[in-house]
């Protein structure tokens, strides 16, 4: 399952995404965590030292190599340089599996709290003033577009704050999106943005109330987001200790917080996989990007990259593996 964590800056989405990653990994499930936020804090939240987290190879800096690998022998893609963030896979493309021995998982991940962690990387001096962060998150979009995840396998992406995910089609790349909201008007404003922008795309969204202090806060969130509210968490001494770098395990959490994590996994596992929709929406946003900027940027008609007979999913993975053999 592909899971996103979004929310206003400072809402606690990185903290909650790290707790969910730890919870899934503690069960023995294969988990890939991806830090796709411009503020790269997920590695530290998963227990890495700051220097070790900063040393993780950045996906954004390896984008040409990622493209070259994913392109494979797909005859519809003329070169890695002609691939853009929305380029969908087709027959001949290399598909990814969680835990695979491909160079992306093998070369761009490190172990963190039982999960494999990838990072988009921060802005560099060369980026300042000349690049937007979407040039880095594009690597994540390509990764998700080529990933065939199986039952009880999880990819958890800590996304950029606010509604930045709508600058591309990445908001449609998830089976479920958790929106972390504080019990304030500013806290729920991002929820309104998400529901407005995603209204036509069948995006599954659940709200997690954070920094909740009492029934009045819960009532406020329920009034604002209705049935989208899955549950709430409050201030936690154990989480504060984790954020201060002190020893932490999931057993340090209070019972209600552990039950919240269990409820989150339950709602994720209940989501049906819809590979045709996933493929169809990838094509839709690729066509939009091709017309808007990508054709002129590459000098090619990128609509030709679309393989009309291809649907991402287990059958496509089986076919890809058979072709390799």
Protein Blocks (a to p, Z undefined) as FASTA:
>chain_A
ZZddeddehilpmmmmmmmmmmmmmnopacddddfbfbdcklmmnopafklmmmpccfkl
mmmmmmmmmnmmafkbmbfklpcfklccdehiacddehiabfklmmmccceehiacddeb
iadfklgopacfklmmmmmmmmmmmpccdehiacdddddehjllmmpmklmmpfbdcddd
ddbfklmmmmmmmmmmmmmnopacddddehiacjklmmmmmmmnommlnbdcdddfklmm
mmnopacdfklpcfklmmmmmmmmmmmmmpccdfklmmmmmmmmmmmmmmmmmmmmnopa
fklmpcfkbccdjklmmmmmmmmZZ
